[in-house]
Amino acid sequence: MLKRIFTIRNLSGLPILLFLILSIWAILFMGLWKVNDGKDRGVIKYDVISYYSYLPATVIYGDATLGFIEDKSFLAQNKFWYEVLDNGNNLVVTSMGLSFMYAPFFFMAHWLAPVLGQNPDGFSNIYQLMLIISGLFYAFLGLILLRRLLLKYFDPVVTSLVLVAVALGTNLFYYSTREAAMPHSHNFFLITLFVTLVLRWYRNPVWQNSLLLGLVFGLIALVRPSNILLFLFLLLYGVSGWKSFSGRVLFYLQRWYLVLIMLLGFFIPWIPQFLYWKAVTGHYIFFTYAEKGATFYWAHPHIIDSLFSFRKGWLIYTPVMVIALVGMFGLRRWAREWFLALVIYVIAMIYVQSSWWCWWFGGGFGLRHYVSMYPLLAISMAYLLSRLRLKKRPWAFGAITALVLILSAYQLFQTRQFTTKAIHYSGTTFQSYKENFLKLRPTHSSWEMLELPDYNLARLGIHVSYSTGEDKEEWRSLDKVEAKEKIGEEIAADPKLQRQIGRYAEREGLPMDTAMSRVLERMYYRKTN
């Protein structure tokens, strides 16, 4: 019996067990669900307020359109975030997909609240704890699915290494513990399931698999709409060139009825969302983020910043994924059925995400939206490790094994640094990163090395940041006209910033002087306040 338990194959589950143990310890150590003082909560805060709001609004307050907010007896206490539309209705900007994922845990908390003597209002400690558990649960389930997927193609040693890299060497660990209620661990599970279902569908294209694949894909897009890009993987998996692509098109045309079933499955999770938008906005389809002045700047993506900046660069704060990217380009020789699907999907994801007005995606550890790519990048990493192992070059395989383990350990250390603020949530620079390198807590001088982004200008496609080392008193002491002249000199010395202001003026149909005046006014305000 013991011999069966301790087979090499079963030991490939150890990274998942280690992930679970460390995650539970981190959650208990932080105790964020206990933070619940009026408007200040440890879990239901920031974006989670919006993702979660559909559940308490519908189940507890009986109105998904938030009409009850106008009632004077309602205590707002930062419970709901919304935009007031021109028609007077209150709009939740985020889609409701994550509320579907939360739902089983929400109802469990709603049942437990009176049993534990807590207020069943949707916001007491038990609700927060269950939201944390939901994130950890989906991450754990996603890793189990990923292990099963990897073992179909790779040996247990390679599988174990890849699971260490994904579970502990990326920001998935952070988004399964400290910010477990954010959508990223939930999406990790859904996308791993989606990849599994795509492979099954191509092996056995029947209506049942088509419907299930469509349902999962629809929920993925409803949780995070930009993940509609997974359509590229669905379309291109198994395609290795123009000839096979034409065969893929013929494959779909011959099975048009299955495509319709898949589309039906895709839209089923969206029906409540369409009905909600219709009730609030009068339209079944509505781009909610436009109400916050948010948009994509397709012609000017921040690709280098997205990958390598010290503010949030993906490969700075998840360096182990460099191995996966290297492995991805080797798939052309090793596994052509994966190559085009992965390369095109990853390039599209990087382009789209870095085109968003807030390319650093606000506060958080690393670029969180790239967690969606980890299930697929695990495949390319595994192929690279497997090739080194099969070539019987123990020195090369040993070296890359050591690299995976070192980078994973360093990532855990960086995660801890983020929780102690040695890594800032949006203002880290090369200087502050270097100052705090391998330090558990930030030095006093590092706080003056940060550069904080201007969100208002970023919405206009103008990216300005302000050094925390600047002396605001000095700026305040200047006459306003003189201060603006100095700011103008700063802009004149920055051709990139001048181009961004010029593009803003062109988009808005403004004279350059007017656009410059608005930017100067905003920068003066930030430098003096």
Wavefront OBJ file of the C-alpha trace (Angstrom):
o trace
v 0.000 0.000 0.000
v 2.750 2.467 0.977
v 4.627 1.562 -2.198
v 1.586 2.568 -4.281
v 1.212 5.859 -2.413
v 4.845 6.875 -2.813
v 5.220 6.254 -6.540
v 7.001 8.939 -8.571
v 3.717 9.753 -10.302
v 1.963 10.439 -7.017
v 4.868 12.531 -5.781
v 4.103 14.966 -8.610
v 1.256 16.079 -6.377
v 3.662 17.304 -3.686
v 3.996 20.819 -5.168
v 0.212 21.191 -4.948
v 0.216 19.972 -1.350
v 3.028 22.405 -0.513
v 1.089 25.208 -2.215
v -1.984 24.372 -0.145
v -0.060 24.262 3.155
v 1.756 27.551 2.485
v -1.455 29.212 1.317
v -3.409 28.197 4.407
v -0.547 29.371 6.625
v -0.380 32.728 4.793
v -4.154 33.227 5.020
v -4.193 32.456 8.738
v -1.114 34.608 9.333
v -2.628 37.645 7.608
v -6.157 37.175 8.995
v -7.597 39.671 6.525
v -11.174 38.459 6.973
v -11.066 39.827 10.536
v -10.477 43.396 9.306
v -13.976 44.858 9.281
v -14.188 48.303 10.825
v -16.984 50.347 9.289
v -15.878 51.285 5.762
v -12.540 49.521 6.134
v -12.608 45.805 5.271
v -9.745 43.428 4.630
v -11.269 41.443 1.768
v -14.357 43.169 0.358
v -12.542 46.290 -0.790
v -11.365 47.983 -3.978
v -12.358 46.041 -7.137
v -13.800 43.155 -5.108
v -16.621 45.479 -3.996
v -17.823 45.639 -7.599
v -17.226 41.983 -8.490
v -19.118 40.882 -5.389
v -21.895 43.474 -5.293
v -24.377 41.531 -7.428
v -24.782 38.890 -4.692
v -25.692 41.039 -1.653
v -27.626 43.472 -3.860
v -29.833 40.689 -5.263
v -30.061 38.184 -2.406
v -30.013 40.464 0.656
v -31.248 43.837 -0.567
v -33.525 42.472 -3.310
v -32.469 44.847 -6.080
v -29.568 44.235 -8.472
v -30.022 47.757 -9.863
v -29.035 49.251 -6.453
v -32.219 51.272 -6.117
v -32.117 50.764 -2.339
v -29.058 53.034 -2.119
v -31.386 56.038 -2.357
v -33.145 54.934 0.838
v -32.014 57.174 3.704
v -32.058 54.198 6.082
v -29.364 52.409 4.046
v -25.860 52.675 5.512
v -23.496 52.864 2.542
v -20.204 52.189 4.420
v -18.289 51.599 1.174
v -20.385 48.525 0.386
v -21.132 49.291 -3.261
v -19.204 51.020 -6.032
v -21.233 52.330 -8.939
v -21.450 54.980 -11.628
v -24.534 57.196 -11.856
v -25.740 57.235 -15.466
v -27.415 60.128 -17.278
v -30.759 58.359 -16.754
v -30.193 58.432 -12.984
v -29.622 54.679 -12.618
v -26.699 53.196 -10.697
v -24.407 51.003 -12.777
v -21.958 48.378 -11.477
v -19.053 48.677 -13.913
v -17.649 45.144 -13.640
v -19.444 42.150 -15.131
v -21.108 39.571 -12.880
v -19.075 36.484 -13.761
v -17.100 36.482 -10.551
v -20.306 36.671 -8.518
v -21.284 33.364 -10.144
v -17.969 31.894 -8.975
v -18.431 33.322 -5.482
v -22.057 32.152 -5.213
v -21.595 28.717 -3.540
v -19.316 30.282 -0.913
v -21.597 33.287 -0.452
v -24.607 31.075 0.264
v -22.540 28.986 2.666
v -21.541 32.184 4.492
v -25.141 33.405 4.451
v -26.213 30.189 6.165
v -23.342 30.293 8.687
v -23.665 33.988 9.633
v -26.626 33.625 12.052
v -25.212 30.336 13.355
v -21.997 32.180 14.293
v -23.861 35.167 15.653
v -22.742 37.459 12.821
v -24.809 39.964 10.883
v -26.202 38.283 7.709
v -25.701 41.490 5.722
v -23.247 40.101 3.164
v -20.274 41.981 4.627
v -19.500 40.504 8.048
v -16.369 38.441 8.698
v -17.748 35.084 7.618
v -18.546 36.425 4.143
v -15.003 37.730 3.829
v -13.507 34.429 4.966
v -15.581 32.473 2.454
v -14.452 34.770 -0.375
v -10.833 34.004 0.537
v -11.616 30.291 0.620
v -13.220 30.569 -2.815
v -10.004 31.918 -4.334
v -7.848 29.248 -2.719
v -10.331 26.534 -3.665
v -10.308 27.456 -7.356
v -6.516 27.798 -7.453
v -6.151 24.359 -5.810
v -8.645 22.824 -8.232
v -6.885 24.487 -11.165
v -3.536 23.030 -10.113
v -5.069 19.555 -9.836
v -6.453 19.894 -13.374
v -3.111 21.214 -14.619
v -1.299 18.244 -13.059
v -3.652 15.817 -14.822
v -3.122 17.645 -18.110
v 0.671 17.676 -17.796
v 0.883 13.987 -16.861
v -0.771 13.104 -20.169
v 2.251 14.468 -22.026
v 5.178 14.573 -19.597
v 6.833 12.461 -16.944
v 6.216 13.132 -13.225
v 9.580 14.855 -12.692
v 8.907 17.478 -15.360
v 5.316 17.808 -14.170
v 6.493 18.420 -10.607
v 8.936 21.118 -11.670
v 6.334 22.946 -13.737
v 3.821 22.793 -10.895
v 6.418 24.288 -8.521
v 7.014 27.094 -11.020
v 3.313 27.874 -11.567
v 2.084 27.369 -7.990
v 4.945 29.023 -6.104
v 7.015 30.830 -8.714
v 4.319 33.168 -10.016
v 1.908 35.709 -8.559
v -0.780 33.003 -8.567
v 0.272 32.319 -4.961
v -0.345 35.960 -4.008
v -3.741 35.966 -5.738
v -4.725 32.795 -3.907
v -3.934 34.224 -0.479
v -3.644 37.954 0.173
v -5.987 38.970 -2.673
v -7.769 35.665 -3.107
v -11.101 37.350 -3.815
v -9.728 38.951 -6.984
v -10.619 37.074 -10.196
v -7.213 35.642 -11.060
v -7.200 32.311 -9.212
v -10.801 31.760 -10.333
v -9.781 32.409 -13.924
v -6.751 30.146 -13.558
v -9.086 27.263 -12.768
v -11.534 28.111 -15.557
v -8.817 28.457 -18.192
v -7.131 25.204 -17.181
v -10.540 23.547 -17.496
v -11.057 25.279 -20.857
v -7.752 23.950 -22.246
v -8.673 20.444 -21.090
v -12.088 20.726 -22.755
v -10.625 22.046 -26.016
v -8.367 18.977 -26.266
v -11.327 16.731 -25.484
v -13.534 18.468 -28.040
v -11.063 17.958 -30.880
v -10.742 14.292 -29.917
v -14.489 13.813 -29.620
v -16.552 16.631 -31.204
v -20.031 15.736 -29.948
v -22.830 18.040 -28.821
v -22.263 17.401 -25.101
v -18.609 18.481 -25.308
v -19.583 21.437 -27.500
v -22.136 22.701 -24.992
v -19.822 22.276 -22.001
v -16.942 23.998 -23.791
v -19.213 26.896 -24.730
v -20.528 27.261 -21.174
v -17.025 27.379 -19.685
v -15.796 29.803 -22.337
v -18.799 32.061 -21.744
v -18.143 32.112 -17.999
v -14.441 32.871 -18.567
v -15.330 35.884 -20.686
v -17.963 37.001 -18.186
v -15.429 36.887 -15.333
v -12.858 38.851 -17.345
v -13.988 39.965 -20.829
v -10.453 40.341 -22.234
v -10.107 36.557 -21.959
v -12.281 36.313 -25.055
v -8.830 36.077 -26.679
v -8.828 32.390 -25.746
v -10.855 32.025 -28.928
v -7.468 32.082 -30.677
v -6.363 28.952 -28.830
v -9.685 27.236 -29.552
v -9.381 28.027 -33.255
v -5.671 27.372 -33.737
v -4.842 24.383 -31.530
v -3.567 21.683 -33.892
v -2.961 24.161 -36.743
v 0.636 24.189 -37.972
v 0.362 26.110 -41.260
v -1.936 27.410 -43.999
v -2.825 23.925 -45.191
v -3.912 22.741 -41.771
v -5.675 26.075 -41.183
v -7.808 25.541 -44.282
v -8.511 22.043 -42.973
v -9.564 23.591 -39.644
v -12.001 25.940 -41.418
v -13.459 22.953 -43.286
v -13.683 21.061 -39.991
v -15.844 23.838 -38.528
v -17.990 24.193 -41.628
v -18.749 20.466 -41.635
v -19.739 20.647 -37.966
v -21.635 23.938 -38.105
v -24.357 22.558 -35.842
v -21.795 21.881 -33.101
v -20.496 25.440 -33.474
v -24.048 26.713 -32.946
v -24.377 24.570 -29.809
v -21.059 25.951 -28.571
v -22.244 29.521 -29.206
v -25.469 28.759 -27.364
v -23.439 27.509 -24.404
v -21.258 30.623 -24.554
v -24.200 33.023 -24.324
v -26.119 31.214 -21.564
v -23.942 32.658 -18.721
v -24.294 36.091 -20.324
v -28.107 36.165 -20.262
v -28.337 37.620 -16.704
v -25.700 40.210 -17.653
v -27.635 41.280 -20.763
v -30.835 41.569 -18.729
v -29.041 43.614 -16.064
v -27.598 46.026 -18.622
v -30.996 46.378 -20.262
v -32.645 47.190 -16.912
v -30.006 49.766 -15.952
v -28.876 51.302 -19.255
v -31.679 50.492 -21.690
v -29.250 48.483 -23.864
v -28.587 44.744 -23.873
v -24.891 45.321 -24.636
v -23.066 48.179 -22.946
v -19.371 49.096 -22.573
v -19.457 49.920 -18.892
v -15.857 51.089 -18.524
v -16.555 54.063 -20.792
v -18.444 55.517 -17.824
v -15.114 55.735 -15.988
v -13.280 57.275 -18.940
v -11.376 54.036 -19.499
v -10.279 52.919 -22.948
v -7.660 51.121 -25.035
v -4.941 52.991 -26.931
v -4.398 50.453 -29.676
v -1.838 52.446 -31.647
v 0.412 53.033 -28.650
v 0.733 49.906 -26.478
v 3.193 49.921 -23.560
v 4.647 46.506 -24.376
v 8.144 47.109 -22.979
v 6.694 48.633 -19.798
v 4.258 45.750 -19.471
v 7.061 43.197 -19.625
v 10.112 44.863 -18.075
v 9.268 48.005 -16.094
v 10.008 48.025 -12.384
v 6.573 49.524 -11.764
v 4.826 46.306 -12.704
v 6.787 44.489 -15.413
v 5.544 40.929 -15.725
v 8.987 39.360 -16.184
v 10.495 41.429 -13.355
v 7.938 40.167 -10.847
v 7.410 36.688 -12.350
v 10.871 35.882 -13.780
v 10.282 32.134 -13.965
v 7.982 32.760 -16.936
v 11.035 33.649 -19.039
v 11.639 29.889 -19.164
v 8.113 29.320 -20.448
v 8.524 31.968 -23.159
v 11.797 30.414 -24.313
v 10.105 27.032 -24.396
v 7.183 28.445 -26.382
v 9.345 29.177 -29.406
v 10.795 25.675 -29.307
v 7.332 24.187 -29.824
v 7.660 24.632 -33.585
v 10.082 21.690 -33.587
v 8.784 19.753 -30.585
v 5.002 20.062 -30.700
v 3.675 21.895 -33.751
v 0.054 21.428 -32.703
v 0.680 23.806 -29.783
v 3.043 26.289 -31.423
v 0.832 28.681 -33.403
v -1.992 28.568 -30.853
v 0.304 29.550 -27.963
v 2.444 32.108 -29.775
v -0.472 33.995 -31.318
v -2.522 33.884 -28.117
v 0.349 35.124 -25.922
v 1.288 37.908 -28.361
v -2.359 38.990 -28.596
v -2.708 38.996 -24.803
v 0.411 41.107 -24.316
v -0.671 43.554 -27.011
v -4.224 43.955 -25.722
v -3.312 44.252 -22.048
v -0.485 46.715 -22.696
v -2.862 48.855 -24.810
v -5.163 49.471 -21.830
v -4.990 53.053 -20.546
v -3.751 51.777 -17.179
v -1.226 49.275 -18.501
v -0.023 48.556 -14.917
v -3.605 47.728 -13.843
v -3.664 49.728 -10.624
v -2.489 48.264 -7.348
v -1.398 44.674 -7.033
v 1.592 42.359 -7.202
v 3.029 42.187 -10.702
v 0.838 42.258 -13.770
v -2.077 40.230 -12.491
v -3.943 39.854 -15.771
v -1.164 37.601 -17.124
v -2.159 34.895 -14.614
v -4.662 33.881 -17.301
v -1.770 32.705 -19.502
v -0.147 30.380 -16.957
v -2.106 27.200 -17.806
v -0.928 27.429 -21.425
v 2.575 28.626 -20.659
v 2.926 25.638 -18.327
v 2.786 23.487 -21.466
v 5.648 25.328 -23.195
v 7.748 25.246 -20.020
v 7.140 21.520 -19.674
v 8.200 20.856 -23.282
v 11.473 22.713 -22.737
v 12.237 20.826 -19.533
v 11.221 17.535 -21.130
v 13.493 18.031 -24.137
v 16.470 18.705 -21.883
v 15.641 15.638 -19.820
v 15.160 13.349 -22.839
v 18.419 14.462 -24.436
v 20.174 12.925 -21.447
v 22.184 16.035 -20.676
v 22.057 15.934 -16.896
v 24.097 19.132 -16.495
v 21.616 21.152 -18.625
v 18.550 19.658 -16.992
v 20.112 20.079 -13.555
v 20.950 23.714 -14.286
v 17.451 24.611 -15.445
v 15.942 22.660 -12.529
v 18.068 24.714 -10.151
v 17.005 27.890 -11.992
v 13.296 27.012 -11.660
v 13.705 26.341 -7.935
v 15.780 29.498 -7.308
v 13.379 31.736 -9.248
v 10.394 30.173 -7.482
v 11.997 30.759 -4.075
v 12.859 34.319 -5.077
v 9.270 34.864 -6.174
v 8.003 33.783 -2.759
v 10.444 36.249 -1.226
v 9.192 39.009 -3.543
v 5.632 38.136 -2.516
v 6.628 38.678 1.092
v 8.373 41.929 0.134
v 5.160 43.146 -1.438
v 3.197 42.496 1.741
v 5.786 44.476 3.770
v 5.779 47.293 1.142
v 9.399 46.749 0.150
v 7.840 46.487 -3.321
v 5.336 49.290 -3.865
v 1.940 48.503 -5.376
v 2.331 50.976 -8.279
v 5.324 53.264 -7.751
v 8.418 51.039 -7.726
v 11.394 52.293 -9.721
v 14.708 50.670 -10.572
v 16.309 52.748 -7.795
v 13.803 51.681 -5.109
v 13.892 48.052 -6.303
v 17.707 48.056 -6.089
v 17.625 49.785 -2.697
v 15.302 47.107 -1.261
v 16.810 44.146 -3.132
v 16.828 41.096 -0.841
v 15.593 43.247 2.026
v 12.477 42.085 3.824
v 11.376 45.611 4.731
v 11.761 48.898 2.848
v 14.473 51.319 3.807
v 13.469 54.857 4.710
v 15.316 56.281 1.702
v 13.477 53.956 -0.715
v 10.224 55.826 -0.040
v 11.733 58.879 -1.711
v 12.672 56.877 -4.815
v 9.121 55.967 -5.868
v 7.274 57.448 -8.844
v 3.489 57.530 -8.523
v 1.435 57.488 -11.739
v -1.188 60.102 -12.553
v -4.386 58.123 -13.183
v -6.354 61.128 -14.455
v -3.849 61.893 -17.190
v -3.343 58.193 -17.991
v -7.024 57.974 -18.944
v -6.237 60.580 -21.606
v -3.301 58.552 -22.905
v -0.783 60.846 -21.193
v 1.552 59.000 -18.846
v 3.081 61.157 -16.136
v 4.477 60.095 -12.790
v 5.585 62.098 -9.768
v 8.632 61.413 -7.659
v 7.944 60.967 -3.962
v 11.302 62.626 -3.374
v 10.084 65.936 -4.765
v 9.660 68.748 -2.254
v 6.016 69.797 -2.404
v 6.700 72.731 -0.106
v 9.160 74.075 -2.619
v 6.530 73.852 -5.361
v 3.933 75.506 -3.110
v 6.286 78.362 -2.368
v 6.486 79.258 -6.056
v 4.105 81.644 -7.747
v 1.597 79.580 -9.773
v 2.700 81.112 -13.076
v 6.342 80.462 -12.274
v 5.565 76.882 -11.200
v 3.719 76.203 -14.449
v 6.653 77.601 -16.419
v 8.946 75.116 -14.673
v 6.527 72.284 -15.428
v 6.420 73.456 -19.040
v 10.211 73.206 -19.160
v 9.961 69.620 -17.877
v 7.496 68.782 -20.650
v 9.682 70.508 -23.274
v 12.570 68.260 -22.205
v 10.447 65.111 -22.661
v 9.645 64.482 -26.379
v 7.650 61.349 -25.543
v 5.350 63.284 -23.213
v 4.960 66.017 -25.841
v 3.828 63.432 -28.391
v 1.277 62.008 -25.950
v -0.170 65.478 -25.334
v -0.257 66.090 -29.085
v -2.169 62.859 -29.674
v -4.620 63.782 -26.912
v -5.209 67.189 -28.546
v -5.767 65.524 -31.927
v -8.220 62.933 -30.567
v -10.249 65.565 -28.734
v -10.055 68.143 -31.525
v -8.373 70.653 -29.204
v -5.804 73.319 -29.975
v -2.389 72.274 -28.690
v -2.311 75.264 -26.330
v -5.584 74.161 -24.714
v -4.388 70.572 -24.274
v -1.092 71.787 -22.823
v -2.911 74.129 -20.441
v -5.032 71.254 -19.107
v -1.989 69.067 -18.570
v -0.095 71.877 -16.853
v -3.036 72.516 -14.535
v -3.260 68.854 -13.580
v 0.488 68.470 -13.044
v 0.610 71.637 -10.954
v -2.183 70.286 -8.760
v -0.391 66.963 -8.233
v 2.974 68.563 -7.507
v 1.506 70.867 -4.871
v -1.031 68.526 -3.208
l 1 2 3 4 5 6 7 8 9 10 11 12 13 14 15 16 17 18 19 20 21 22 23 24 25 26 27 28 29 30 31 32 33 34 35 36 37 38 39 40 41 42 43 44 45 46 47 48 49 50 51 52 53 54 55 56 57 58 59 60 61 62 63 64 65 66 67 68 69 70 71 72 73 74 75 76 77 78 79 80 81 82 83 84 85 86 87 88 89 90 91 92 93 94 95 96 97 98 99 100 101 102 103 104 105 106 107 108 109 110 111 112 113 114 115 116 117 118 119 120 121 122 123 124 125 126 127 128 129 130 131 132 133 134 135 136 137 138 139 140 141 142 143 144 145 146 147 148 149 150 151 152 153 154 155 156 157 158 159 160 161 162 163 164 165 166 167 168 169 170 171 172 173 174 175 176 177 178 179 180 181 182 183 184 185 186 187 188 189 190 191 192 193 194 195 196 197 198 199 200 201 202 203 204 205 206 207 208 209 210 211 212 213 214 215 216 217 218 219 220 221 222 223 224 225 226 227 228 229 230 231 232 233 234 235 236 237 238 239 240 241 242 243 244 245 246 247 248 249 250 251 252 253 254 255 256 257 258 259 260 261 262 263 264 265 266 267 268 269 270 271 272 273 274 275 276 277 278 279 280 281 282 283 284 285 286 287 288 289 290 291 292 293 294 295 296 297 298 299 300 301 302 303 304 305 306 307 308 309 310 311 312 313 314 315 316 317 318 319 320 321 322 323 324 325 326 327 328 329 330 331 332 333 334 335 336 337 338 339 340 341 342 343 344 345 346 347 348 349 350 351 352 353 354 355 356 357 358 359 360 361 362 363 364 365 366 367 368 369 370 371 372 373 374 375 376 377 378 379 380 381 382 383 384 385 386 387 388 389 390 391 392 393 394 395 396 397 398 399 400 401 402 403 404 405 406 407 408 409 410 411 412 413 414 415 416 417 418 419 420 421 422 423 424 425 426 427 428 429 430 431 432 433 434 435 436 437 438 439 440 441 442 443 444 445 446 447 448 449 450 451 452 453 454 455 456 457 458 459 460 461 462 463 464 465 466 467 468 469 470 471 472 473 474 475 476 477 478 479 480 481 482 483 484 485 486 487 488 489 490 491 492 493 494 495 496 497 498 499 500 501 502 503 504 505 506 507 508 509 510 511 512 513 514 515 516 517 518 519 520 521 522 523 524 525 526 527 528 529
